[in-house]
Amino acid sequence: MSEIEIFLKREIGTDLGSRQKIETLFKNIDRDISKVIMNFEGIEFMGRSFAQEYLNRKHFASFEVVEKNMSEDIEKMFEIILKLNNKL
């Protein structure tokens, strides 16, 4: 089992708006991976649909997903989504 770090800025860009991009990213993670560190360094914007899809993918992933370098705005967006889904 192994661990990888994904730099979202490098893989997707500084604007996380497309639900499809996070869906594709999660689908392409090798299933032998046990832990994925999602590095949010340099991310300027994250849309609600991206955040919703990210949290759904994280919840059903066969590996542990942890976040790193999240801005306050990104943390707040995740909190809003979790509250709306009664998961906080």
Buried (B, 14 or more C-beta within 10 A) or exposed (E): EEEEEBBBBEBBBEBBBBBEBBBEBBEEBEEEBEEBBBBBEEBEBBBEBBBBBBBBBBEEEEBEBEBEBBBEEBEEBBEBBEEEEEEE
